[in-house]
């Protein structure tokens, strides 16, 4: 079963990668086109997959194809080699610092640690009380007699 994205070999796609990726994305985004293709494949090909597995297989194939062609512009790196210090600094320390600043920054900014920026917080403590108010709700049993909350408390 040949899919539209597997008509060409990967060597041929390296030269036509951007065009083929664009066409496969358009094909994948057209409503009901992929579903119709999967339905036709399921109907006319010998397979041990059910309809939903056939659709999942096509989706997996598209995702792998998309990742393979979409990542061709990244710098090739030998598997297991160390990350360059500049990449580690930019994507590691800088991004971690930005995220921590966005999360912790407002807490420090509006706390008592920055007294010149915001006014002193006069709240020293607080108390919270919760009350449950039960009304006299009437329930009826299987015989039709009316039961109140007091009767139900006695049963427990």
Secondary structure as UniProt FT lines:
FT   HELIX           4..6
FT   HELIX           10..29
FT   TURN            31..32
FT   HELIX           33..44
FT   HELIX           51..70
FT   TURN            71..73
FT   TURN            79..80
FT   HELIX           85..88
FT   HELIX           89..94
FT   HELIX           95..109
FT   TURN            112..113
FT   TURN            115..117
FT   STRAND          139..140
FT   TURN            142..143
FT   STRAND          146..147
FT   HELIX           149..155
//
